[in-house]
Amino acid sequence: MSVIISAALEEIFRNELKVRTEGLTRSSRLINDVGFDSVKFARGMVAIADRLDVYLDEEDLLDCDTFGDLEDLIASKSDQVPQGAGVGMEMC
């Protein structure tokens, strides 16, 4: 899995969604372990589009049970995430 995608997602979770990322693994369940709800899913879709230029819809997210599922989905939808995309950048 792309380290860039993983790092960008962790940053989105931490900074945009205010989710604790300590102990986050590919097998962490988005709802039960991470605490996602419908608002976090919606905000996450927007943040992913803004930071990674990958557009997800609700149906895509319904198929994501774990952090790893989300990473894989983003990787499959992106032709190539530019080196360093979104990592270390602050959102306005």
Buried (B, 14 or more C-beta within 10 A) or exposed (E): EBEBBBBBBBBBBBBBBEBEBEEBEEEBBBEEBBEBEEEBBEBBBEBBEBBBBBEBEEEBBEEBBBBBBBBBBBBEBBEEBEEEBBBEEEEE
